[in-house]
């Protein structure tokens, strides 16, 4: 079956702009979580959605937001981009999270210039 | 809050030699533990996971890991490494509530280099 699909793979934006990233989970998976990966901070949890509801959020500013649609697809949005937002953004899907484990997509590489 | 420590930032191993990557976690109860591998520019691939039961867990690509509650460790092992094992390895934990609302907490990763 198809894996987790993230689009786009690469993105270049200018400081101050906003960006929307998309994630399509594995069919049947209702949980989608997002992570930011940078060389300095490593992998950090952004937020998790389950059945269109945000269940938890990591320690990121309000510029980072997300949503989940009824088909479980998810988007994350970053407004007023800063240089430090340059990172690999990874999406992971799971049946319901926790002990079910998480399957990751290949990520979206965001570069802010 | 839970935390994960991978003490080794880089490890160099000769091809064919055995491998052990260390992982320690901090959490009061038994967490759900995972090992993931990441090749350059790629996402994360799950190698194995531990929830309960047998403390020795078998994974893909010939990897195994042993959960030791007394040492709060979940070390990853492979008896004989191949050049294709060169990658970044991450240990991760999620709270053992089963609800899954907390996401994964990752260690900083261990970069594995394979010498010919």
Interface residues (C-beta under 8 A of the other chain):
Chain A: X4 X6 X31 X33 X35 X42 X43 X44 X45 X47 X48 X50 X55 X56 X58 X90 X92 X94 X96 X97 X98 X99 X100 X101 X102 X103 X104 X105 X106 X107 X109
Chain B: X32 X34 X36 X41 X42 X43 X44 X45 X46 X49 X51 X90 X92 X94 X95 X96 X97 X98 X99 X100 X101 X102 X103 X104 X105 X106 X107 X108 X109
